[in-house]
Every structure is written in structure tokens, then in C-alpha cells.
Amino acid sequence: MNDPVAQTPSVDDRNLAMLAHLLGIVSGFVGALIIWLIKKDQSAFVDEQGKEALNFQITMLIAFVVAWILMFVLIGMLLMPLLLIANLVFCILAAVAVSKGEHYKYPFAIRLLK
């Protein structure tokens, strides 16, 4: 895998990165944003994974808005539960990966923060 950081992240860095991903389940982009803003200059791993979590949660927010608009034509009723499940599954996969010190990239996130 193409790792931007050559050294293994510390346990604290892995825990903060894991928290940034898991907070997306309950707080959307807010939790990841707070962790990223506080720790981005102190840890390259938390900076990278915080941006990943933020990009994914912003992508999910856009998808939820589109699904909400599509509720008026009933398609949104099908999309909303799928988006909730996708958010849950991908956040957990990301949290598990970063807890092992791996660099996780969400498969379909819009890369707004680079």
C-alpha cells in the first residue's frame, strides 16, 4: 500500500484516528472535524485519517441531501436506509483498519480535503 507516513503510528494516534472515523456514525462530519482541527499539526497519521473521515462524511451529507430531495418521488425512501447502512459499515471498516495502524481510504468519497 502507498503509505504517506513511513513510521508506525503511536497508539494514541491510532485511537484518535479510529475515533474520528467512528464519530461519523453519530455526529456526521462534526466529530472528525474537531479531532482533525485539534491534532492535524501534531500527527501526520491523524491528519491523513481525519481528512479521510471528513471527506467521507461530507460525501455522505451530500448523498443524504440528494436522498431527502428524492423522497418526493419515493426513490429517497429506498436510498436513505442504504446510505445509513453504508455509513455504518464503512466507518467501522475504517476504524478497524486504522486501529491496526493501516492507512484507510474510503472507496467512494469525494476528495475535498487533500
Phi, psi and omega in degrees: 000152182273095184268122177288338180245121186285326184275158178286130180293151179291166179298319179298317179296318178296319180294319178294319178296319178298317179296321178301320179288316183290328179295339177299333180292321185254335186239006183066226183275349187296312181299314179295322179297315180297311180298316182296315181296323182284321190249359187299329181272351184258339183214122178296324181293314179294323177300310181297311183287329175297318177295320178300312181297318178297313179302316181293316182291326175292320175300316179295321178299315177299316180296320178294321178296316178298316179296321179296317178296320181287352176297334180292341175246018173072349178292326181300331178294331176277324183287322186303309178295326178295320178293320178298316179294317179298317179299313180299310184296311183291326176294320178292317177301318179295316181298318179296317181297312183288335176294337176269359181088009179276155178266115185259137173238126177292140186290333184224039177271141173283125184275084179277319176260128182240000000 
